[in-house]
Amino acid sequence: MRLIIAKDYQDLSRKAANIIAAQVQLKPDCVLGLATGSSPVGTYQELIAKYQSGDLDFSKVTTVNLDEYVGLDKDHDQSYAYFMRTNLFDHVNIDQANCNIPNGMDPDAEKECARYDAVIASVGGADLQLLGLGPNGHIGFNEPAEEFVKNTNKVTLTDSTIEANARFFEKKEDVPTHAYTMGIGAIMTAKRVLLVASGANKAQAVKDCFFGPITPHAPGSILQLHSDFILVADEAALSLVKDQL
Ligand code: F6R
């Protein structure tokens, strides 16, 4: 694991965007694995700025997103498809025909998960996978469990995840209870993994996942085994491991 320490969220966003920008510049037809949630928003803003200043060209980039809520249409304003369009895709010159995300409206979980794994395989996996970290240590929506799940799967969101994501909805009851998520296998086969963690509410998960044992009870801990894993974390997210840096 390579640790890049950032001062705060803005600094973290700039540092993460620089790594993604280098990937796109060095391999213009790369595959980017992308995340939603609040952690990568600043990173996406930095990437948009780099595109606008002429430093980045997304025209040949393909993307595979981590996850989508089951039951939300791609035009629902809390769907992850909508999030990606409004936070990144609509603002850069990416061909949205090459942007992949699980279809939350397919009720046939087995079929949709198999389809999504086939999509990931067909593009050759991600060159760089961007991740956030759940306060409970989840990556994608791979929640703490007894075992790591390899393939794209349908998960029941834990109460703590529903609680954490309720801030994006009018009320907690509106948060979907299930999601389709890329499995640990696809995340681990990405050539490079970049995880951004910001804020004191991530400090325990950062400690458990990256400074403790590898266990499915802290799903992000599997990344300790990845040969090219970069953690960009700000001082608040690292506050519980200060003495180990
Ligand atoms: C999002 C995702 C999740 C989030 C995590 C952190 O696509 O897969 O794992 O990265 O829940 O969310 P934020 O960044 O909102 O704290």
Boltz pocket constraint, residues with backbone or C-beta under 6 A from the ligand:
constraints:
  - pocket:
      binder: B
      contacts: [[A, 34], [A, 35], [A, 36], [A, 37], [A, 38], [A, 39], [A, 40], [A, 66], [A, 67], [A, 131], [A, 132], [A, 133], [A, 134], [A, 135], [A, 138], [A, 139], [A, 140], [A, 141]]
      max_distance: 6.0
